[in-house]
């Protein structure tokens, strides 16, 4: 029986793709792409010509049934997003669930994703961490941040450059301005940068340096002992 292949693609540096991923893209019958223009650029770089169909958050509810039927007729399909691993803050979950429901084999290849290098190079514990992806933009955002304020694990958040300063302001309000943070931008790209320090220090940096690129914000987990020590110092 044909299969659905979930294929990670580079998050910036086009060399960050595995040989297995390249071979899979060459061998499938067609590719589902979040943005066919972005994927066309990657395929040209790899020297691959393959039929593509759009599969993004605005049409995935309508397309999953047709894709599953195509696989059941014997056509191997690769699912890619614009960058990174499909399903991780990108379209993919609905199609994978549909294939699982219909007993279609799903093969997920390992590969690029922004959250792993960000949390590892943050310097915070990464044996266990909490990945939140993109927080709600408006409704429920502050409620969720308040809930996360006492999360003991390292916290990983994706953020748009247009909301980085606002996000850091909200983190300072709910987590405390002295909580440690590592703000990583443009992972694997030419201008990759990691800003480490307290939330207030990171906020000061990005107020004076315009945020550009894709951001991952890694926040140290809640430590009640550290807060207690801070309170003791204030009393003295």
N, C-alpha and C positions, 0 to 999 in steps of 0.2 A: 504494500500500500504506500502511496505517496505520503509526504510529510510536510509539516510546517517547520521551517527553520527560522529561529529568531537570531538575527545576526547583528552584533554590535558593530558600529562604525566609529571612526576616529572622532574625538571631541575637539580637535584642532589640528594637530600634526597628522598629516595624511599617512605617515609611516606607521602610525599606531593602529595597524590592522593585522590580524593574524593570517598566516598562510591558509589555515582551514577556512577562515571567513572568505578569503578571495576565491578559493576553490569552490565553496558552496555557492557563491554568487554566480560563478561561471556555469555551474551545473544545473541550477534550478530552471524551471520552465518560465517563471516570471517573478518579478520583484514588486512587493508592496512598499511604497515609499511615502514618508510623511510629506515631503516636498520633492516632486520629481526633478525639479531644477537643481536642488542641492545634491541629490543622489546622482544625477547625470554627470555632475562635475567629478564626483568620486569615481564613477565607473569609467569615465574617460581617462582619468589618472591611472586606473588599473588596467586599461585596455580591454574593457568588457563591454559587449553590446548585448543587451537583454531587454525584453519587453517590461514596461513598468506600468503600475496602476497606482493612483493616489489612495492613501489610507491614512487619514488624519482624524483629529478629534471631532471635526464637524461632519464627517460622513461615516465614521466607523460603525455606528449602530446600524446603518443601512447596508454596509458592505460585508459584514462578517458572515452572513448566511451564504452569500454568493461565493466567497472565498472558500468556505468549508466545502461547499458542493464541488468546486473546482478541484480541490485536493482529493475528494472522494472519487472523482473520475480519473485519478491517476496523475495529476499535475503537481509536481513539487513546487512549493512556494517559499520564498525568503521574505521575511518582514524586517525592514530597517527603519530607523528614525533619522532625523537630520544629523544627530550626533549622539554617540553613546549607545546604551543598551535599551532597546524597545521595552516599554512597560515601566521603566524607572522615570517617573515624571514625564513620560511620553506615551503616545498611543501604543497599545499592544495587549493590555489585559483582556479586553473584551474578546479579541480574536482567539487568544490562548484559551480562555474559558470555553468558548464555543467549540473549539477543537477537542478539548478534554471531554466535554459533554457528549460529543459524537464519536468518541474513541479514535480520534485521529492523533497519531503520534506527533508530539512536539519536541523538537530538538533545539535546545538553547545553547548557543555557543558562548564561551567566556570571552570577555573583551573589555573594551574601554568603557569607563563610566567616571564621571567627575567626582563622585562622593568619596571613593576609596583613596585616591592620592591626596585629596584635601584632608581627610581625617587622619591619615598616616603622618603627613608632614606638619600637622597642627602642633604636634608635641603633646597632645592630650591623650589619655588612655584610649586605645582603640581595640582592645580585646572585646569590648561590648560598647555599642553606641546606639543612639536613637536617631533614625533618619526621618525627617519630617517633609522633605521635598519642598515644594512651594507652599507657603502658608496661605490661608484664605486672604484674598486681597482686601476685603472690607468686612462683611458680616462674619462675626465669630473670630476675627483675627486676635483681638486683645484677650478674649476669653481663652483662646488656645494658648497664647503666650503665658498667661497667668497660670494655666494648668502645667505648663512645661517648666515654670520657674523653679520647681523643686525636683525636677528630674535628675537623678544622680548620675546618669550616664552622659557621656559626651554627646552633644546635640549637633546635628548637621542639617542646615537649611539651605535651599537654593533661593537665590534672589535676583531680581532684575536690576541692572545698573540704575534705573530710574527710581528705585525704591530702597536702595542700600542705606542712604542716610536716614530715611524715615524708619527703616527696620532697626537700625542701630539705636535710634532714639527710643523706639518702643522697647527694645531689649534692655536699655539702661533703666527705663521706667519700671519694668516688671522684674528683671533679674538683678538689678543693682549695677551702678556704673563701674564698680570695681571688679565685676566678674571678668575672667580672662577669656579672650576670644582670638581666633585666627581667621582673618578674612582673606580668602584666596580667590584670585581672579585670573582669567585667561589661562587656565591649566593647559599645559603642553604647547602653548603658543609663544610667539616671540617675546611678548611683553608680560609673561607670567610673573605674578607678584604675590607674596604673602605678607600681610600686615598683622603682626602679633602684638599683644598688649592687653590692656583693659578695654572694656567696651568704650569708655570715655576717650581713651587714647585713639582707638580706631575711628571713633566718630569725629574727633578733631582732624585726623588725617584726611578722611574723605569729605569733610566740609571744605578743606583747602585744596584737595586734589580731586578733580571731577571724576566720578566713578565711570569707568568704561569697560566694556566686555562682559563676560559671563561670570557670575559670582557664586561662591560657596562660602557660607558663614559657619564656622565651627566654634561652638561655645563649650567651655568647660562645664562639667556636670555640677550640680548643686552639692555643696559641702557644708552641712550645718555647723561643723566645727569652725570652718573659716569664718562664717558669719558671726559665730559666737566670739571668736578672737577679735573681729573688727569692732564689735560692740564693746568689748572690754577696753580696747584702746581708746574708744570715744569717751567712755566713762572716766578714764584716767586723765 
